[in-house]
Amino acid sequence: MKEQITQNSRRVASVITAHTRTWVTWFLRIHRDEYHAAPVFARILTVVVALFLGFCTSVGPIYRANLSLSVFGFGNALTFLIASLIYWSLIIVATALIRYRTHLAITGQPDSWLGFFPLSSTSSPDYQSASSPASAPTPSAPTSAADAAVEAGAKMVAGADIAATTASATIAASKATTATAPADALTPDQALELIAARHAALSRGDDFDEDAYVNSLREQDEAADEELDSASQRFLRNHPSWKSFIDKLQVAVHALRHFWRHQVRPRLHRVARAYPSFILKLSSKQSTLFWFFFIGWVWVPLIFVTAFGYDILAQSTEMHNFLNNLQGKPAPVSGFTQFDVYPIAHYLLPRNHTVFLSNQHNLLLTLFYGGMWNLSYSLFKTVVPAVVVLSVLQYIFAAFVCASIVARLVRLHPLLGFRGRSIAMGILWLSPMVTLSTIELTKSPLFGFASAWWCSILVEISRIGLAGTRKHSDYKLWVGLFISTLLSLISVKYALYLMAIEVVVVLFSMMAWKLKIKTILCLVIPVVIFEGFLTGMYRSGLATDSDPIEGKAVQLQQIARVYQRNPRAIPAQTKRELAEIFDLDAMSHNYFPDDADYVKSSGTHINTGSYWWDNRKDQTWISISELLPKPETYRWRTVSAAQMKNFNKLWWQTVKSSPLIAIDAFIAEFYGYFDITDEPYVPLIYYVTNRSLCEVMGHDEEFCKSPVRTAVDNAIQDFSATPVLGWLAHGNTWVIITLLAFCVQMRLRRKLSLIWMLPLLAQMGVMVLAPANNFDRHMIGIAVMAAFVLVDLFAVRVRENSQGKRKAVTTGV
């Protein structure tokens, strides 16, 4: 028995070794060819991105345990190496696969989804080497039945490359042994064992007796069959009831097999034949795609109705105070405004100010959301109609954007088949991040859908400029670019910087001049209108800008962590000057690595009287101090402009005093966005179950704790927590995929992809500097655009020249 186990273990080890050697050889050949095909910049970019993603994955366990980079050990180093190699390999293989599929399209060969891999019997002419089937001597026919079985098993299990590589060795070893068995004497598994044993013997330099080995395989199988038959027959003779049960079971299995073959399988075949034409017809028009998403997502508003956080409550309060001021009514609390909840330093406001609007949560959104909120309350004495209408508008806009993205993919890639269209529609339709954000009333979902629409329009404009043609109505593109630009500016403040980057990129692009001028105008005019409106509101005294402290999240986290863990290292003078801006003890106490709101007194966590709407009680307002108290850290009431001028200098002196702790604070602030194993700090499901939503909508038990709502909520959370599969519900997965796709685009020399990839990369830069780490709502735009990025990346681009010859579009876009 021990000898049998040892022999079987050796067989398995030899088989695994042979397969591993084949895959490694294949990958190295692919990398060698791709290395010479890619530009130097793309090679460097690939390595840098792989190392960066591997580093973020390796330090995740350290910062989740609230430790320091100083404890980086062997386990972290091993994780770093493995993760970096995986990401690097994914980029290499994806690039080679795209080149191979393009080659098949040029030569007119059928495109098999598995034709690229070694497990297929088709090998790519682009990646043939001296030892490939093209150059290896191939016999005209097998010399024996055993050889025929060996080659059949090899082609079935290990692929044509192994079969061709071992063909000459097979012939040499089997010349002395002619046909001694029928053609089906060796099964594919036996043939694979024979190949592995022959490889092992040749590698050791030993002689290999093929007849003896084949006979031993047959004898082992026969002995095992005889032993199994005799044992089963003895058991059935001694247990007649079991024999009767097995007979009945065989009858049932036969009936099920008959039902499957004659009833189920024919219907499945009809569905399978109809599916491609159904998808092609469904995706042929944007209107049908809109109804596909609109009806397919309808369960979201029916179950959850709406979703929002404290942002819309702040906007409603600002608007309420503003309307009261216009009517000559006093604010709810004299001397205390919404600016103290999301602090704006009082030195930024005029003395004895009557300003009740700010750009803290985007002024135009405050006017629209807050206006609807107050109008609903004044008409119906409840805000439920307002939030329902706003969520429905968001839902319609999301369906329109996703339909536009898929329709644009179809227009840009006429060769795109039903598989690619199904992938794009499936990602957008099934992604929890996309579906939940369709009804969410925060600024990030609006920006996510608007920016995805914006980026897809830029792709189409760049393709038209490259081709020099106008195959459809241009005005729709320019109107769409204008509206999407304006919506992006309205939704988030950092969209202004994205527009600036885009204008610079377009100026240096390779598009035609007419398209370039129109594109710049559609990017610049909305910026001028938006900034002009804000400037007018500021100068008229109707509104004020947000506090610059909101953009210093990383610096605040570094100061707080240094003061918490090594306060003696900070110079005394620096500490005294910082104490005039912050309560350093409260800052140290409140420091939380994943969120900077705690060290800048932002949000609703404050210990004195701000007020929200309350529909559960007779009174209109309820103090939020009843909800979640939090000490003050940022001295917004007393800080002066002169003190804030020295902030960067004080921050730098603090960082110099403890550089390692400052680095820890910086990495802990963003690593989760690029660590695929990190759970979201605040997932999107939070917005459909949070406390503010239940309190505003009223009837906590009926609205927030209904059985259906709870069941769907639990199902989404369970899926998100599922290892590996749950990564599809996390925003950082789509961020990583987009970053890898950018590397592949650069390796393929698609330079004009920078026009629409740079805004996505800029959003990743904003994530690094954002107040919260791995905050799902910051990644909605990339999650929506990921479907377009993936399908556009792998879609085959082939163009015919004037002589009718086909060539691949490997550069440009």
C-alpha positions in Angstrom: 0.0 0.0 0.0 2.8 2.4 0.9 4.6 1.6 -2.4 1.3 2.3 -4.3 0.8 5.6 -2.5 4.4 6.6 -3.2 4.2 5.7 -6.8 0.9 7.6 -7.2 2.5 10.7 -5.5 5.4 10.5 -7.9 3.1 10.4 -10.8 1.1 13.4 -9.6 4.3 15.4 -8.9 5.7 14.6 -12.4 2.5 15.7 -14.0 2.4 18.9 -12.1 6.0 19.6 -12.9 5.4 19.0 -16.6 2.5 21.4 -16.6 4.3 24.0 -14.6 7.3 23.9 -16.9 5.0 24.3 -19.9 3.1 27.3 -18.4 6.3 29.0 -17.3 7.9 28.5 -20.7 4.8 29.9 -22.4 4.7 32.9 -20.1 8.3 33.8 -20.5 8.0 33.6 -24.3 5.0 35.9 -24.1 6.8 38.3 -21.8 9.9 38.4 -24.1 7.8 39.3 -27.1 5.7 41.8 -25.2 8.8 43.4 -23.6 10.3 44.3 -27.0 6.9 45.4 -28.4 6.1 47.9 -25.5 7.8 51.3 -25.3 10.2 52.0 -22.5 7.8 54.3 -20.6 5.2 51.6 -20.6 7.6 49.0 -19.3 8.6 51.3 -16.4 4.9 52.2 -15.8 4.0 48.5 -15.6 6.7 47.7 -12.9 5.9 50.9 -10.9 2.1 50.2 -10.8 2.6 46.5 -10.0 5.0 47.4 -7.1 2.7 50.1 -5.8 -0.4 47.8 -5.8 1.7 45.0 -4.2 2.9 47.4 -1.5 -0.6 48.6 -0.6 -1.7 45.0 -0.3 1.3 44.0 1.9 0.9 46.9 4.4 -2.9 46.4 4.7 -2.6 44.1 7.7 -0.3 46.5 9.4 -2.5 49.5 9.3 -5.7 47.6 9.9 -4.0 46.6 13.2 -3.1 50.3 13.8 0.6 49.5 13.8 3.6 51.2 12.1 5.6 50.5 8.9 8.5 49.7 11.3 6.9 46.2 11.9 7.1 45.3 8.2 8.3 41.7 8.4 8.9 38.6 6.3 5.2 37.9 5.8 4.6 41.4 4.5 7.6 41.1 2.2 6.3 37.8 0.9 2.9 39.3 0.3 4.4 42.2 -1.5 6.4 40.0 -3.8 3.5 37.7 -4.7 1.0 40.5 -5.2 3.4 42.5 -7.3 4.1 39.5 -9.5 0.4 38.8 -9.9 -0.4 42.3 -11.0 2.6 42.4 -13.3 1.6 39.1 -14.9 -2.0 40.3 -15.4 -0.8 43.3 -17.4 1.6 41.2 -19.5 -1.0 38.5 -20.3 -3.8 41.0 -21.0 -1.5 42.9 -23.5 -0.5 39.7 -25.2 -4.1 38.5 -25.4 -5.3 41.7 -27.0 -2.5 41.5 -29.6 -3.3 37.9 -30.4 -7.0 38.6 -30.9 -6.1 41.5 -33.1 -3.9 39.2 -35.1 -6.8 36.7 -35.6 -9.0 39.6 -36.8 -6.4 40.7 -39.4 -5.8 37.2 -40.7 -9.6 36.4 -40.7 -9.2 33.4 -38.4 -12.1 32.7 -36.0 -11.7 34.3 -32.6 -11.8 31.7 -29.8 -12.0 33.0 -26.3 -9.6 30.2 -25.2 -7.5 30.1 -28.4 -4.7 32.1 -26.8 -3.9 29.8 -23.9 -1.7 26.7 -24.1 -4.7 24.5 -23.2 -5.9 25.1 -26.7 -4.9 23.2 -29.8 -4.5 26.5 -31.7 -1.2 28.4 -31.2 -0.5 32.0 -32.2 2.0 32.6 -35.0 3.1 35.8 -33.2 4.5 33.8 -30.3 6.2 30.8 -32.0 9.8 30.1 -31.1 12.4 27.7 -32.2 10.8 25.0 -30.1 7.3 25.7 -31.1 5.2 23.5 -33.4 6.1 25.6 -36.4 9.7 24.6 -36.2 9.7 21.2 -34.5 9.7 18.1 -36.7 6.2 16.7 -36.9 5.6 13.1 -37.9 3.2 12.4 -40.7 1.4 9.8 -38.7 1.8 8.0 -35.3 3.9 4.9 -35.5 1.8 2.9 -33.1 -1.6 2.7 -31.5 0.0 3.6 -28.1 1.6 6.7 -29.7 -1.8 7.7 -31.1 -3.4 7.4 -27.7 -0.5 9.3 -26.1 -0.8 12.1 -28.6 -4.6 12.2 -28.2 -4.3 12.4 -24.4 -1.7 15.1 -24.7 -3.7 17.2 -27.0 -6.8 16.8 -24.8 -5.0 17.5 -21.5 -1.8 19.4 -22.1 -2.4 21.1 -25.4 -0.8 21.0 -28.8 2.5 22.5 -27.6 3.3 19.6 -25.3 2.2 17.1 -27.9 4.5 18.6 -30.5 7.4 19.0 -28.2 7.2 15.3 -27.1 6.4 13.9 -30.5 9.9 13.1 -31.5 10.7 11.5 -28.1 7.5 9.5 -28.4 8.5 8.1 -31.8 12.0 7.2 -30.7 10.8 5.4 -27.6 8.1 3.5 -29.3 9.8 2.3 -32.5 10.6 -1.1 -31.0 7.0 -1.6 -29.7 4.5 -1.8 -32.5 0.8 -2.1 -32.0 0.3 -4.5 -29.2 -3.1 -3.2 -28.0 -6.2 -1.8 -29.5 -6.4 1.9 -30.2 -8.4 2.6 -27.1 -6.1 0.7 -24.7 -4.8 3.9 -23.1 -7.2 6.5 -21.7 -6.2 10.2 -21.7 -5.3 9.9 -18.0 -3.0 7.0 -18.7 -1.5 8.8 -21.7 -0.7 11.8 -19.5 0.9 9.5 -16.9 3.0 8.0 -19.7 4.2 11.4 -20.9 5.1 12.4 -17.4 7.1 9.2 -16.7 8.9 9.6 -20.1 9.7 13.2 -19.3 11.1 12.2 -15.8 13.2 9.4 -17.3 14.6 11.6 -20.1 15.4 14.4 -17.6 17.3 11.9 -15.4 19.1 10.3 -18.4 17.7 6.9 -17.7 16.3 4.3 -20.2 12.6 4.1 -20.4 10.8 0.8 -21.1 7.5 2.0 -22.5 6.0 -1.5 -22.9 6.6 -2.4 -19.3 5.2 0.9 -18.0 2.1 0.6 -20.2 1.5 -3.0 -19.1 1.9 -1.9 -15.4 -0.8 0.8 -15.9 -3.1 -1.7 -17.5 -2.5 -4.3 -14.7 -3.1 -1.7 -12.0 -6.4 -0.6 -13.6 -7.6 -4.2 -14.1 -6.7 -5.2 -10.5 -8.5 -2.1 -9.2 -11.6 -2.9 -11.3 -11.6 -6.6 -10.2 -11.2 -5.7 -6.6 -14.0 -3.1 -6.8 -16.3 -5.5 -8.7 -15.8 -8.4 -6.3 -16.3 -6.2 -3.2 -19.5 -4.6 -4.6 -20.9 -8.0 -5.6 -20.3 -9.5 -2.2 -21.9 -6.5 -0.6 -25.0 -6.7 -2.8 -25.4 -10.5 -2.2 -25.3 -10.0 1.5 -27.7 -6.9 1.5 -30.6 -7.6 -0.9 -32.4 -4.4 0.3 -29.5 -2.3 -1.0 -29.6 -4.2 -4.3 -33.3 -3.2 -4.6 -32.5 0.4 -3.7 -29.7 0.6 -6.3 -32.0 -0.9 -9.0 -34.6 1.7 -8.3 -31.9 4.4 -8.2 -30.7 3.3 -11.7 -34.3 3.5 -13.0 -34.6 7.0 -11.6 -31.3 8.1 -13.0 -32.3 6.8 -16.4 -35.6 8.7 -16.2 -33.8 11.9 -15.3 -31.3 11.4 -18.1 -34.1 10.9 -20.5 -35.9 14.0 -19.2 -32.7 16.0 -19.5 -31.9 14.9 -23.0 -35.3 15.2 -24.5 -37.0 18.0 -22.5 -34.5 20.3 -20.8 -31.5 20.3 -23.1 -33.4 21.1 -26.3 -35.0 24.1 -24.6 -31.7 25.3 -23.3 -30.3 24.9 -26.8 -33.1 27.1 -28.2 -32.5 29.7 -25.5 -28.7 29.6 -26.2 -29.3 30.1 -29.9 -31.7 33.0 -29.3 -29.6 34.7 -26.7 -27.0 36.3 -29.1 -29.6 37.8 -31.4 -31.6 39.0 -28.4 -28.5 40.8 -26.9 -27.6 42.3 -30.3 -31.1 43.6 -30.9 -31.4 44.9 -27.3 -28.1 46.8 -27.6 -28.7 48.2 -31.0 -30.6 51.3 -29.8 -30.0 53.6 -26.8 -33.7 53.8 -26.1 -34.0 50.0 -25.7 -31.0 50.0 -23.5 -32.5 52.8 -21.3 -35.6 50.7 -20.7 -33.4 47.6 -20.0 -31.7 49.5 -17.2 -34.8 51.3 -16.0 -36.9 48.2 -15.6 -34.0 46.0 -14.6 -33.1 48.2 -11.6 -36.7 48.9 -10.6 -36.4 46.7 -7.5 -34.0 49.2 -6.0 -36.4 52.2 -5.6 -39.3 49.8 -4.8 -37.4 48.3 -1.9 -35.2 51.1 -0.6 -37.2 54.2 -2.0 -34.3 56.6 -1.3 -30.8 56.8 0.2 -28.9 59.7 1.7 -26.6 60.7 4.6 -26.1 63.8 6.7 -25.0 65.9 3.7 -28.5 66.6 2.5 -29.5 67.4 6.1 -26.8 70.1 6.1 -28.0 71.4 2.8 -31.6 71.6 4.0 -30.5 73.5 7.1 -28.5 76.0 5.1 -31.4 76.6 2.7 -33.9 76.9 5.6 -31.8 79.5 7.3 -31.3 81.3 4.0 -35.0 81.5 3.3 -35.7 82.6 6.8 -33.2 85.4 6.4 -34.8 86.5 3.1 -38.1 86.7 4.9 -36.7 88.6 7.9 -37.1 85.7 10.3 -34.4 84.8 12.8 -32.3 81.7 12.5 -33.2 78.8 14.9 -30.3 79.6 17.2 -28.8 83.1 17.3 -25.1 83.2 16.6 -24.8 79.5 15.7 -25.2 78.4 12.1 -24.7 75.4 9.9 -21.1 76.7 9.3 -20.3 75.5 12.8 -21.4 71.9 12.1 -19.3 71.6 9.0 -16.9 74.3 10.3 -16.0 77.4 8.3 -13.6 79.6 10.2 -15.3 82.8 11.3 -12.4 84.9 10.0 -13.6 83.9 6.5 -17.0 85.5 7.1 -17.8 89.2 7.2 -18.5 90.8 10.6 -22.1 90.5 11.7 -22.7 88.4 8.7 -26.1 87.4 7.4 -24.6 84.7 5.1 -26.4 81.3 5.4 -25.3 79.6 2.2 -21.8 78.0 1.6 -20.1 76.0 -1.0 -19.2 73.3 1.6 -21.5 70.8 -0.1 -21.6 72.5 -3.4 -23.7 75.6 -3.6 -25.9 74.7 -6.6 -26.7 71.3 -5.1 -27.5 73.1 -1.8 -29.9 75.4 -3.6 -31.6 72.5 -5.5 -31.7 69.8 -2.9 -32.3 72.2 0.0 -34.9 74.1 -2.0 -36.9 70.9 -2.8 -36.6 69.8 0.8 -38.0 73.1 2.2 -40.7 73.3 -0.5 -41.9 69.8 0.3 -42.1 70.6 4.0 -43.9 73.8 3.4 -46.5 72.1 1.2 -46.9 68.7 2.8 -45.4 69.1 6.3 -43.1 66.2 5.4 -39.9 65.9 3.3 -40.7 62.4 2.0 -42.1 63.7 -1.4 -38.9 65.8 -1.9 -36.5 62.9 -1.4 -38.6 60.5 -3.4 -38.7 62.9 -6.4 -35.0 63.6 -6.1 -34.2 59.9 -6.0 -36.4 59.2 -9.0 -34.6 61.9 -11.0 -31.2 60.4 -10.0 -32.5 57.0 -11.0 -33.6 58.2 -14.5 -30.3 59.9 -15.0 -28.3 56.8 -14.0 -30.3 54.6 -16.5 -29.7 57.2 -19.2 -26.0 57.3 -18.6 -25.5 53.6 -18.5 -27.6 53.2 -21.7 -25.4 55.9 -23.3 -22.2 54.2 -22.3 -23.2 50.8 -23.8 -24.6 52.4 -27.0 -21.4 54.3 -27.4 -19.4 51.1 -27.1 -21.5 49.6 -29.9 -21.0 52.6 -32.2 -17.3 52.7 -31.6 -16.8 49.0 -32.1 -18.9 47.7 -35.0 -17.2 44.2 -34.6 -18.3 44.0 -30.9 -20.2 40.8 -30.5 -22.8 39.7 -28.1 -20.2 38.6 -25.5 -18.7 42.0 -25.2 -22.1 43.7 -25.1 -23.2 41.2 -22.4 -20.2 41.9 -20.3 -20.7 45.7 -20.4 -24.4 45.4 -19.7 -23.9 42.8 -17.0 -21.3 44.9 -15.1 -23.5 47.9 -15.0 -26.7 46.0 -14.3 -25.4 43.7 -11.6 -22.8 45.8 -9.8 -24.0 46.6 -6.3 -22.0 49.9 -6.4 -23.9 51.0 -9.5 -27.3 49.8 -8.5 -27.3 51.3 -5.0 -26.0 54.6 -6.1 -28.9 55.1 -8.6 -31.1 56.4 -5.7 -28.4 57.9 -3.4 -28.7 61.6 -2.8 -25.1 62.5 -2.1 -22.8 64.4 -4.4 -20.6 61.5 -5.3 -23.2 59.4 -7.2 -24.2 62.4 -9.3 -20.6 63.1 -10.1 -20.0 59.4 -10.7 -22.6 59.1 -13.4 -21.9 62.5 -14.9 -18.2 61.9 -15.1 -18.7 58.5 -16.7 -20.9 60.0 -19.3 -18.3 62.8 -19.8 -15.4 60.4 -20.2 -17.3 58.2 -22.7 -18.1 61.3 -24.8 -14.4 62.2 -24.8 -13.6 58.7 -26.1 -16.0 59.1 -29.0 -14.7 62.6 -29.8 -11.1 61.4 -29.9 -12.1 58.5 -32.2 -13.9 60.8 -34.6 -10.9 63.1 -34.6 -8.6 60.2 -35.4 -10.7 58.8 -38.2 -11.5 62.3 -39.6 -15.2 61.3 -40.1 -18.5 62.2 -38.7 -20.8 59.2 -38.8 -23.5 60.5 -36.6 -24.9 63.8 -35.3 -22.1 65.9 -33.9 -24.4 68.2 -32.0 -25.5 65.5 -29.6 -21.8 65.0 -28.7 -21.2 68.6 -28.0 -24.4 69.1 -26.1 -23.7 66.0 -24.0 -20.2 67.1 -23.3 -21.4 70.6 -22.3 -24.1 69.2 -19.9 -21.9 66.5 -18.4 -19.2 69.0 -17.8 -21.6 71.3 -16.0 -23.1 68.5 -13.9 -19.6 67.4 -12.9 -18.8 70.9 -11.7 -22.1 71.2 -9.8 -21.6 67.9 -8.0 -18.0 68.0 -6.7 -15.6 70.9 -6.2 -12.5 69.0 -7.4 -14.2 68.6 -10.9 -12.7 72.0 -11.7 -9.2 70.6 -11.6 -10.2 67.7 -13.8 -11.5 70.1 -16.4 -8.2 72.0 -16.3 -6.2 68.8 -16.8 -8.5 67.8 -19.7 -8.1 71.2 -21.5 -4.3 70.8 -21.3 -4.5 67.3 -22.6 -6.8 68.2 -25.5 -4.6 71.1 -26.5 -1.7 68.7 -26.9 -3.7 65.9 -28.5 -3.6 64.7 -32.1 -7.2 65.5 -33.0 -8.3 67.6 -35.9 -8.4 71.4 -35.2 -12.2 71.8 -35.7 -12.9 69.0 -33.2 -10.3 70.4 -30.8 -11.8 73.9 -30.7 -15.3 72.6 -30.2 -14.1 70.3 -27.4 -12.2 73.0 -25.6 -15.3 75.3 -25.9 -17.6 72.7 -24.4 -15.1 72.2 -21.5 -14.3 75.9 -20.9 -17.7 77.5 -21.3 -19.4 75.5 -18.5 -16.4 76.4 -16.2 -16.8 80.1 -17.0 -20.6 80.0 -16.3 -20.2 78.0 -13.1 -17.3 80.0 -11.7 -19.1 83.3 -12.7 -22.2 82.2 -10.7 -20.1 81.3 -7.6 -18.1 84.5 -7.8 -21.3 86.6 -8.1 -22.9 84.8 -5.1 -19.7 85.4 -3.0 -19.3 89.0 -3.9 -23.0 89.8 -3.3 -22.8 88.4 0.2 -25.3 85.7 -0.4 -22.9 82.8 0.0 -19.4 82.0 1.2 -16.7 79.6 0.0 -15.8 76.5 2.0 -12.9 76.5 4.5 -9.5 75.5 3.0 -9.1 73.2 6.0 -11.2 70.7 4.1 -8.3 70.2 1.6 -5.7 69.5 4.3 -6.9 66.1 5.4 -3.5 64.3 5.0 -1.6 67.1 6.8 -4.1 67.1 9.7 -3.8 63.3 10.0 -0.1 63.5 10.1 -0.1 66.2 12.8 -2.6 64.3 14.9 -0.7 61.0 14.7 2.7 62.6 15.5 1.2 64.4 18.5 -0.5 61.2 19.6 2.5 58.9 19.4 5.5 61.1 19.8 4.5 64.5 21.2 7.9 65.2 22.7 9.5 65.2 19.2 7.5 68.3 18.1 9.4 71.6 18.8 7.9 73.6 21.7 7.4 76.7 19.5 5.7 74.7 16.8 3.4 73.1 19.4 2.4 76.4 20.8 1.5 77.9 17.4 -0.4 74.7 16.5 -2.4 75.0 19.7 -3.7 78.3 18.5 -5.3 76.5 15.5 -6.2 73.1 17.0 -7.0 71.6 20.4 -4.1 69.2 20.2 -5.2 67.0 23.1 -8.7 66.6 21.5 -7.0 66.0 18.2 -4.8 63.3 19.6 -7.8 61.7 21.4 -10.0 61.8 18.3 -7.4 60.7 15.7 -8.8 57.9 13.6 -6.5 56.6 10.8 -9.3 56.0 8.2 -11.1 59.3 8.6 -9.8 62.9 8.9 -13.3 64.4 9.8 -12.5 63.5 13.4 -9.6 65.9 13.6 -11.2 68.8 11.8 -14.5 68.9 13.6 -16.5 68.1 10.4 -19.8 66.3 10.2 -22.5 66.1 12.7 -20.4 64.9 15.6 -20.4 68.0 17.7 -21.5 68.7 21.3 -23.7 71.7 21.0 -26.8 72.9 19.4 -27.2 72.5 15.6 -30.7 71.5 14.5 -32.3 69.2 12.0 -35.7 68.5 10.8 -37.6 66.0 12.9 -40.9 64.5 11.7 -41.4 62.1 14.6 -42.2 64.7 17.3 -44.4 67.8 17.4 -41.4 70.1 17.3 -39.8 71.0 14.0 -36.2 70.8 15.1 -34.2 68.4 17.2 -30.7 69.0 18.4 -28.1 66.7 16.9 -26.2 66.7 20.2 -28.7 64.0 21.1 -27.4 61.9 18.2 -23.6 61.7 18.3 -21.5 64.0 20.5 -17.9 64.9 19.5 -15.4 67.3 21.0 -14.1 70.2 19.0 -10.6 70.0 17.5 -10.4 72.8 15.0 -10.7 76.2 16.6 -12.9 77.7 13.8 -14.4 80.3 16.1 -11.1 81.9 17.1 -8.5 81.0 14.4 -7.3 84.0 12.4 -6.0 84.4 8.8 -2.5 85.2 10.1 -2.3 82.0 12.1 -3.4 79.9 9.1 -0.7 81.5 6.9 1.9 79.6 9.0 0.0 76.3 8.8 2.2 74.7 6.1 5.4 75.7 7.9 4.1 74.2 11.2 3.0 71.0 9.4 6.5 70.6 7.8 8.2 71.1 11.2 5.9 68.5 12.7 6.6 66.0 9.9 10.4 66.5 10.2 10.3 65.8 13.9 8.8 62.2 13.3 9.1 61.3 9.6 8.2 57.6 10.0 5.0 58.4 11.9 4.1 61.0 9.3 4.6 58.4 6.5 2.4 56.0 8.5 -0.4 58.6 8.7 -0.2 59.2 5.0 -0.3 55.6 3.9 -3.0 54.8 6.4 -5.1 57.5 4.8 -5.2 55.9 1.3 -3.9 52.4 1.2 -7.4 50.8 1.2 -8.2 52.3 -2.2 -5.5 50.1 -3.8 -5.6 47.0 -1.4 -8.0 44.6 -3.0 -8.3 42.7 0.3 -9.4 45.7 2.3 -13.1 46.1 3.3 -14.7 49.4 2.6 -14.6 51.9 5.5 -18.1 53.1 4.6 -19.9 50.9 2.0 -22.7 52.1 -0.1 -25.2 50.0 1.7 -24.7 52.3 4.7 -26.8 55.0 2.9 -29.9 52.9 2.7 -29.8 51.9 6.4 -28.2 54.8 8.2 -29.7 56.6 11.2 -30.4 59.9 9.5 -32.4 58.3 6.8 -34.7 56.4 9.2 -35.2 59.5 11.4 -36.1 61.8 8.5 -38.4 59.3 6.7 -40.1 58.4 10.0 -41.7 55.2 11.1 -38.4 53.5 11.9 -39.9 50.0 12.3 -42.0 50.1 9.1 -39.6 51.9 6.8 -36.1 50.8 7.9 -36.8 47.5 9.4 -39.3 45.9 7.0 -38.6 42.2 6.3 -37.9 42.6 2.6 -35.6 45.6 3.1 -33.7 43.8 5.9 -33.4 40.6 3.8 -32.0 42.5 0.8 -29.7 44.5 3.0 -28.3 41.4 4.6 -27.9 39.7 1.3 -25.8 42.6 -0.1 -23.7 42.7 3.0 -23.1 39.0 3.0 -22.1 39.1 -0.6 -19.7 41.9 0.0 -18.1 40.0 2.9 -17.7 36.8 0.8 -14.0 36.2 0.2 -12.7 36.9 -3.4 -16.2 36.9 -4.9 -17.3 39.8 -2.7 -14.5 41.9 -4.1 -16.8 42.6 -7.1 -18.9 44.7 -4.7 -16.0 46.8 -3.5 -15.0 50.0 -5.2 -11.2 49.4 -4.8 -11.5 46.3 -7.1 -12.7 48.5 -10.0 -10.0 51.1 -9.2 -7.3 48.5 -9.5 -8.8 47.1 -12.7 -8.8 50.6 -14.2 -5.2 51.2 -13.2 -4.1 47.9 -14.8 -6.1 48.7 -17.9 -4.2 52.0 -18.2 -0.9 50.2 -18.1 -2.2 47.9 -20.9 -3.3 50.9 -23.0 0.2 52.4 -22.7 1.9 49.1 -23.7 -0.4 48.9 -26.7 0.8 52.5 -27.7 -2.8 53.9 -27.6 -1.6 57.4 -26.8 -5.0 59.1 -27.3 -6.4 57.0 -24.5 -4.8 59.6 -22.2 -7.6 62.0 -23.2 -10.1 60.0 -21.2 -7.9 57.9 -18.9 -6.2 60.9 -17.2 -9.5 62.1 -15.6 -9.9 58.7 -14.1 -6.3 58.7 -12.9 -6.9 62.2 -11.4 -9.9 60.8 -9.5 -7.5 58.3 -8.0 -5.2 61.1 -7.0 -8.2 62.8 -5.3 -8.8 59.6 -3.4 -5.3 59.6 -2.0 -5.9 63.1 -0.6 -9.5 62.6 0.4 -10.5 62.8 4.1 -11.6 59.1 4.3 -9.8 55.9 3.4 -11.5 53.3 1.1 -14.8 55.3 1.0 -17.0 53.5 -1.5 -18.8 56.6 -2.7 -15.6 58.3 -3.8 -15.1 55.4 -6.4 -18.5 55.4 -8.0 -17.4 57.2 -11.1 -14.6 54.7 -11.8 -16.9 51.7 -11.0 -19.5 53.0 -13.6 -16.7 53.7 -16.2 -15.1 50.3 -15.6 -17.5 48.5 -17.9 -16.5 50.8 -20.7 -12.8 50.6 -19.9 -12.7 46.8 -20.0 -14.8 46.2 -23.1 -13.1 49.0 -25.0 -9.7 47.6 -24.0 -10.4 44.1 -25.3 -12.5 45.0 -28.3 -10.8 44.3 -31.6 -9.8 47.3 -33.7 -9.3 46.5 -37.4 -9.2 49.0 -40.3 -9.0 48.5 -44.1 -6.6 50.6 -46.1 -7.2 51.8 -49.7 -6.0 48.5 -51.2 -8.6 46.6 -49.1 -6.0 45.1 -46.8 -6.8 44.8 -43.1 -4.6 46.2 -40.4 -4.8 46.6 -36.7 -5.2 50.0 -35.0 -2.5 49.5 -32.3 -1.7 53.2 -31.8 -3.7 56.2 -31.2 -6.8 55.1 -29.3 
